[in-house]
């Protein structure tokens, strides 16, 4: 089953396809970034060099839209550590882990219980931590 893009008719949605053909939908909000996937997707994405470069560049652009001096930064507090977040809509936690292995970026989401499409609603400080995790090897 595919994600219903009709729910995002007034919002920007960019799709990134990983090495296995899975699609990660990225949709910016005013001060956060929403990551979504098809309802049956596990949440693990393996991006090759070309697609990971596109993803990193796009996420950097989103960060700079909100905060002009945005830069990747290690998350050293609950508000900036990307690994866990509380989703008010689902009254549950979601999780994210990201690494880089040579030219491959691996992002693993564990969506909040009850969510079908939303993998993670990421604040800008958490986005900085995500980018730090996948860019630190460069």
C-alpha positions in Angstrom: 0.0 0.0 0.0 1.4 3.4 -1.0 1.4 6.6 1.1 -1.6 8.9 0.5 0.1 12.1 -0.9 -3.4 13.7 -0.9 -2.9 14.4 2.8 0.0 16.7 1.8 -1.6 18.7 -0.9 -0.4 22.0 0.5 3.0 20.8 1.7 6.2 20.0 0.0 7.1 16.3 -0.2 10.3 15.0 -1.6 10.8 11.2 -2.2 14.2 9.4 -1.8 14.5 5.9 -3.0 17.0 3.6 -1.3 19.1 0.8 -2.8 16.3 -1.8 -2.4 13.6 0.5 -4.0 12.0 1.5 -0.7 10.8 5.1 -0.6 11.4 7.6 2.2 9.1 10.6 2.0 10.4 13.8 3.5 8.0 16.7 4.2 9.1 19.9 6.0 6.9 21.6 8.5 7.4 25.1 9.9 10.1 24.0 12.5 10.4 20.3 12.0 10.8 17.6 9.3 8.4 14.7 8.9 9.8 11.4 7.7 7.2 9.0 6.2 7.1 5.6 4.5 4.5 3.2 3.0 2.5 1.6 5.7 4.1 -1.9 5.4 7.6 -0.6 5.4 10.0 -1.7 8.2 11.7 1.7 8.5 15.2 0.7 7.5 16.7 2.5 4.5 20.1 1.9 2.8 21.0 4.8 0.5 23.8 4.6 -2.1 26.3 7.4 -2.6 24.2 9.4 -5.1 21.0 9.2 -3.2 22.6 9.8 0.2 24.3 12.9 -1.2 20.9 14.2 -2.5 19.3 13.4 0.9 22.0 15.1 2.9 21.9 18.2 0.7 18.1 18.4 0.9 18.1 18.0 4.7 20.8 20.7 5.0 18.7 23.0 2.9 15.7 22.4 5.2 17.7 23.2 8.3 19.0 26.4 6.7 15.4 27.5 5.8 14.5 27.5 9.5 17.9 28.5 10.9 20.3 30.3 8.5 23.4 29.3 10.6 22.2 25.6 10.7 25.1 23.0 10.8 25.4 19.3 11.7 26.0 19.0 15.4 26.3 16.2 17.9 23.1 16.0 20.0 24.1 16.0 23.6 20.7 16.6 25.3 17.2 15.0 25.2 16.1 17.9 23.0 18.8 17.4 20.4 19.5 13.7 20.5 17.8 12.1 17.4 17.6 8.6 18.9 14.2 9.1 20.6 11.3 11.5 20.4 7.8 11.6 21.9 5.0 11.9 19.3 2.0 13.7 20.9 -0.3 12.6 18.1 0.2 8.9 18.9 1.1 9.3 22.6 4.1 7.1 22.0 7.8 7.3 21.3 9.6 6.9 18.0 13.2 6.1 17.4 15.9 6.8 14.8 19.4 5.5 14.3 21.7 6.5 11.5 25.2 5.6 10.4 27.4 5.9 7.4 29.5 3.0 6.0 31.8 4.3 3.3 29.5 5.5 0.6 26.3 4.0 2.1 24.0 5.8 4.6 21.8 3.6 6.7 18.9 5.1 8.5 16.7 3.0 10.7 13.4 4.3 12.1 11.2 2.6 14.6 7.9 4.5 14.2 5.6 5.3 17.2 3.0 2.7 18.0 -0.2 3.4 16.2 1.4 5.3 13.3 0.9 3.8 9.9 2.9 6.2 7.7 4.8 8.6 10.0 8.2 7.3 10.9 9.5 10.3 12.8 8.7 14.0 13.3 12.1 15.5 13.7 12.9 18.9 15.3 15.7 21.1 13.8 18.1 20.3 16.6 17.5 16.6 16.1 18.0 17.1 12.4 21.4 18.6 13.1 22.3 15.4 15.1 21.0 13.2 12.3 23.2 15.0 9.8 26.2 14.9 12.2 25.8 11.1 12.4 25.7 10.6 8.6 28.3 13.2 7.6 30.9 12.6 10.3 32.8 10.1 8.2 33.4 12.5 5.3 
